[in-house]
Amino acid sequence: MATYRDAKCRLCRRENSKLFLKGDKCYMAKCPFEKKHTAPGQHGAAAARKKTSEYGRQFREKQKVKRIYGVQEGQFRAYYEKADRMKGITGENMLSLLERRLDNVIYRMGIGVSRAQARQLVNHGHFLVNGRKVNIPSYIVKAGDVIAVKENKTDNKFFENVKTTKVGNLPKWLEFDPEKLEGKVLALPQREDIDSQISEHMIVELYSK
């Protein structure tokens, strides 16, 4: 599987949108995206002046969402196909599946400052889901699932800091108790619960061709 190893801030510039891939740095004045909005590379400024086709806009929207959630093309296509088989609106189903990834839930609870950090924490086996160890970032949580830091990890310096950190912007479909280092999925996320500026219908149109 290909792994992107270049500067993450270049991805924000490529998509001409803040993707919040670097945690606290994204909220600071020194954020590279605030200083330079053009796409990276030698021809970035020239590319911004070109008229983008409908396919180009759909493709860039798909790339943006892939980069927000940190998934590869094959994974992303699988989420779309699964969403298409579900009842309801395909685009909204797809976003709900992405939101329910365990790494994203850890990030939304405020345990990780970015999805990349949350993914690393999951990979290292720090979490239990309903009392069972889960170290798969793509694990899809369900309503009623309880996510907790393993008891033998709670004294870790990183998690000690989490206990004293105020949780901000916790979505209404989740709850999290910093002192217990435990959270719960109260309900499945709805479209209005997802604050990212995403035009999911463009992705559905792209894959429907």
Disulfide bonds with the S-S distance in Angstrom:
none
